[in-house]
Amino acid sequence: MACELFSLISPHWTNSTYAKVDHNELNIERLLGSGGFGSVYEGTYGSKKVAIKKLHQRGKNERAALDSFKAEVLAMSLLHHPNIVETVAISTASDCLHDYPLLIMELAGSRNLQEVLNDTDTEVIDVKRRLKFAHQIAMALEYTHSFGIVHLDLKPANVLITPEDNCKLADFGCSQTVQEDGSCVNSPTRSYLTGTFAYTAPELLRGCDPTTKADIYSFAICLWQLIARERPYGCENPHVVIFAVVAYNHRPPITTQMEMEEDYQHLVMQGWNACPSDRPTAADCVEVLKKLQQ
């Protein structure tokens, strides 16, 4: 599997900064988190602290796992931005039966935005911090979209918070590449419905091809969550929510108790508009949030 991965990505991995390294140079330490296709560990590469993503060796869907890993590697070979997690190198490791790929990334932080939002006892999110976080995520999206890459799994759990209290967008395993006409250029066997349902744009739930506007919908849900500090749709039945989002434009509630700027609320409501063409671009979001910070 690892050999297949490297044969697929080698033509695209052109930046000499990113090398294929011997796994013996890596020291895998503690588990940071685990997802459907892989786990992320804290470790060291030489003398440097890093995060190491390890593909699950024997998942139920090895092809999907490989596609996800390939998507992340290809995206990260292009994206170099202060608000996006940086990739350092790639490697392989082995057990008695398999080789499996490793992705070595900067250790951006031990917390993600979802954990910060959950910690209402000690984590204060005032207006200044909220707008800073929102602006940084929007800048990461604007940069990502400039390469024709759609993240497709934007949510607070995929935004890391650095020790300096800055945001870094992570986990590009669901990402797709789109052309200027909006058509998808990735494998036709990959599913576009790969993100978390609460953040998934209604057109994707209907089976439409992804565009950059799908990320804007997810971003609008994140903007709402920065205010509400609650999970969107709470304990509602996921199947009922999906149907209501698509059929009846159901969205998380905006209540009178929520203190948000008029332009911020307008950005939320524009961003989760049912019609993708009526949503702002990431550049539009950056501009609005920049003005709100002044």
NORZIBEL-V542507 format. One line per field, one symbol per residue. ss: DSSP state (@ for helix, = for strand, . for the rest). psi: psi as a letter, one per 30 degrees, with the letter a starting at -180 (. if undefined). A space follows every 10 residues. Layout:
BEGIN
ss=???
psi=???
END
This chain:
BEGIN
ss=.@@@@@@@@. ........== =.@@@===== ====...=== =====..=== =====..... .@@@@@@@@@ @@@@@@@@.. ...=..==== ====....== ======.... ==@@@@@@.. ......@@@@ @@@@@@@@@@ @@@@@@..== .....@@@== =.....===. .....===.. ...=...... ......@@@. .@@@@..... .@@@@@@@@@ @@@@@@@@.. .......@@@ @@@@@@@@.. .......... .@@@@@@@@@ @....@@@.. .@@@@@@@@@ @@@.
psi=eeeeeeeefe ffifjffjlj lkfffkjkcl kelkaefllk lkakjbgkkl kjkkkkeile ieeeeeeeee eeeeeffejj kfgkkkkell lllkafflkk lkkklkjflf lleeeeefif efjkjaeeee eeeeeeeeee eeeeffggkk eghklefgjk jlfghlkkkl igffllklle gfkkgakffk kfifakefgk keeeffgllk lffeeeeeee eeeeefeehl kkgbgkkeee eeeeeeeghk lkkjlffjjk keeeeeeeee egkfjeffll leeeeeeeee eff.
END
